[in-house]
Amino acid sequence: PYTIVKKTFTDTEGKKVTLNVGVTGIVPPQILNWDKAYLEGKVIVRDAVEAVRDIIPTMRENGADIVLVLSHSGIGDDQYEVGEENVGYQIASLSGVDAVITGHSHAEFPGTAEKPSFYAKYSGVDDTNG
């Protein structure tokens, strides 16, 4: 349920740095409701937050310097229920997750000074840079 990609970058001082980027991904458990005809009996669905939390130690043990989560989930809110559809906020808050790329909801983020996003009110959200 994950891969580790070795990437070499050049830092601000011109030095080459190699990082092992651990990549995992999630979809909402509701996918079995939406695409049952295609997926039933072919995939196992569980809570996305629990799945990411459980895989992080394995990724780190296998050499991931940073952990990236590709999340087909909305950002959601600061309330959490197991099996919830929009859990990007909770995934980004997990210890060991370094970055999240999320997309599912049709809401603008980040916001602007004139028009803050819905998510600006949540702790740890950078509404200027995303």
Order of alpha helices (4+ residues) and beta strands (2+ residues): beta-beta-alpha-alpha-alpha-beta-alpha-beta
